[in-house]
Amino acid sequence: MGEDTKEVTYKKAILKQLYFHNSLSCAELSDNISKSVPLTTRILNELIEEGNVVETGYAPSNGGRRPLMFSLKPNVAYIVSVAMDQFVTRIVIIDSKNHYATEIESVELPLTKSPDALNTISKRIQKIIAKSGIAKEKIIGVGVGMPGFVDFKKGINYTFLQIKNSESIADYLSSELELPVFIDNDSSLIGLAELRFGSARNKNNAMVINMGWGVGLGMILNGSLFRGQNGFAGEFSHIPLFTNGRLCGCGKTGCLETETSLSVIVEKARKGLSEGKASELNKSLLTAEHPHQSCEAVTAAARSGDRFAVQLFSESAYTIGRGVAILIHLLNPDIIILSGRGSLAGKVWEAPIQHALNEHCIPRLAANTEIEISSLGYEAELIGAAALVMENYGKISSKQN
């Protein structure tokens, strides 16, 4: 006979807590899973006997008796993490210590031009699993972050990768891979990564700006990720701030995205070089066929202090700052975190955003809101996709896993 359902549930709850916190005492685990210390101790001992959990020594002294700490073994379980944007999909396997167990594999996959994208992703994941040598039964699930209007509960993306027979993306991939699959909007997962492992940890209210081909937003309210009624909350890109007449990808005009995204920065760089702007940028790298390569080139130039590239990022940052002023007026967050691909440009974002806040935000409201560049950066979506699977770990049946 298999284990009692309650026993399995308790074990998963402890494994989940140790994944997100790295190391905890028995008392902390007891509090976190809302079970008694004797029960938590018994389940912990069983997990140790099974080789899933190890003692990691005593906590630093705070004047009292030091508690014994526990942590997961790195090979207890694995998660396939998939981070998609409009042009590139990255895939990696992450272990139970939240470390990469494989190299990150990148696939050029323009979503608007790849009708067979889901099949491509499925086949690539299967190859990566086979190449890794990791037993499939040790993989607890697949987390997928993607741009667009994603209903994470239904597993549907209303912007990209619709399936003709109305099957959800999550169900399709789950059937192909024979693994549980969870999908969510890329900006929500970047917010989840920051909440669990980044600058939003221990913050009650944080706004995580995903600076990518659009300008997404992960919203952390009252210590939890806020997705809205259908998962569509945080469409920061589409605040109608301008009367510029520029058509946005959403079909409207004047959206924040039309003046601030990485696509706009690359387009302006290409145009500026054509007009003879002085820059270390190599015009041949700024090709429409390889937008991610173009973005990397402009970002690298900004980091190295190229005046033209810095100017482009500064203009975008100031405009984002106008949008941030709106967020602060509405939500009064503890912190604004600049994350995602664009955060690789580093501190070039900070001063122009602060300048915009000085001009457009009520000082008393902005006074206690920090502005911070993410330490997770471009890896945030991959980390968030893995965290999504662990958030749902208790819902995965033993038969699936």
ZIWO-V138355 format. One line per field, one symbol per residue. phi: phi as a letter, one per 30 degrees, with the letter a starting at -180 (. if undefined). burial: # if it has 9 or more other C-alpha atoms within 8 Angstrom, else .. Layout:
BEGIN
phi=???
burial=???
END
This chain:
BEGIN
phi=.ddeedddddddddddddddcibbdddddeddchbddedddddeddddddicbbdcjcdedbjcddddcbbdddcdabbdcbccbdbbccbaccddcicdcbddccbdbdddcbdceddddeddddddddddidddddcdlbcbcadjdccdddiccdcbidcddiddddddddddchbdbbbadeddddddddddbcdcdicdbbcccccbdbbdbcccbhibdcciecjcdjdeecddcbcdiddcddjccideedbbdddddddddddddddjddaddceddccddbddddddddddddddjeddddddddddddddedddededddbhddacccbieddddideddddddeddddccdedddeccdcbddddhddeddddddddddecedddddddd
burial=......#############..#####..##..#...#..##.##..##..####.#.........#.######..######################..#........###.....##...#..##..#........###############..########.....#######....#######################.###################.#.###..##########..#....##....##############.###.##.....#......##...#.###.#######..#.###.##################..##############..###.#######..#...##..#.####.###.###########..##.#....#
END
